[in-house]
Amino acid sequence: MSAIKRNKSGQTNSTIDAVYEHGVFRVLDPETIDLADGQKVRLVVEPTNGGEGLDSLELLGRMYDGLPEEKIAQIESIIVGGFVV
C-alpha cells in the first residue's frame, strides 16, 4: 500500500510499505517512490503487525486463546454472517 498526500507547505508526504532487514529498510514497491537517489527523507516507523513478526493467521489464532469451544463457535458463526442467540 502506498498513499501520497501534500502537507501544508505543499511538500508531498508518502506512506510506503517496507520491511526492516539487517539494519536497512527495504521498500516493498520501489516504483511508488518519486525521489532522487541520495535525497534525505524522514521516516516515521509504524509496525503493521504489532512488531512481533507474527503473520495474520497467527494473530487471528491468538484471538481464540483461552476461550471455550462454544465461544469459538459463536465467534465463527458471526464472522460467516450468522448470529447465535
C-alpha positions in Angstrom: 0.0 0.0 0.0 1.2 3.5 -0.7 -0.5 6.8 -0.2 0.6 10.3 -1.3 -0.6 13.5 0.4 0.6 17.1 0.3 1.3 18.8 3.6 0.6 22.5 4.4 3.8 23.7 2.8 3.0 21.9 -0.4 5.5 19.1 0.0 4.5 15.6 -0.9 4.2 13.1 2.0 4.0 9.4 1.2 3.1 6.3 3.1 5.3 3.4 1.8 5.3 -0.2 2.9 8.8 -1.5 3.8 10.5 -4.4 5.6 13.3 -3.8 8.1 16.1 -6.4 7.4 19.7 -6.4 8.6 19.6 -2.8 9.7 18.1 -1.5 6.4 14.5 -0.6 5.3 13.7 -2.4 2.1 10.8 -0.8 0.2 8.3 -3.4 -1.0 7.2 -1.4 -4.1 10.1 0.9 -5.1 8.2 2.1 -8.2 5.8 4.1 -5.9 8.7 6.4 -4.8 9.3 9.6 -6.7 12.7 10.6 -5.1 16.1 11.3 -6.5 18.9 8.9 -5.4 20.6 10.3 -2.3 17.6 12.5 -1.3 17.2 12.7 2.5 13.8 11.8 3.9 12.3 11.5 7.4 10.9 8.0 8.3 8.1 7.6 10.8 8.0 3.9 11.6 4.7 2.2 12.3 4.8 -1.6 12.6 2.0 -3.2 10.7 1.7 -6.5 12.6 2.3 -5.5 16.2 6.0 -5.6 15.8 6.3 -9.2 16.9 6.9 -10.7 13.4 3.6 -12.6 13.5 1.7 -13.2 10.4 -2.1 -12.6 10.2 -3.0 -16.2 10.7 -1.0 -16.4 13.9 -2.6 -13.2 15.2 -6.1 -14.5 14.4 -5.3 -17.7 16.1 -4.4 -15.9 19.3 -7.8 -14.4 19.4 -9.1 -17.8 20.5 -6.6 -18.5 23.2 -8.3 -19.5 26.4 -11.8 -19.4 25.0 -14.2 -22.4 25.4 -15.3 -24.2 22.3 -18.8 -22.8 22.5 -17.5 -19.2 22.4 -15.2 -20.0 19.4 -18.2 -21.5 17.6 -20.2 -18.3 18.3 -17.4 -16.1 17.0 -17.0 -18.1 13.8 -20.8 -18.1 13.3 -20.8 -14.3 13.5 -17.9 -14.0 11.1 -19.6 -16.0 8.4 -22.7 -13.9 8.7 -25.0 -15.8 11.1 -25.8 -14.7 14.7 -26.1 -17.1 17.6 -28.6 -16.1 20.2 
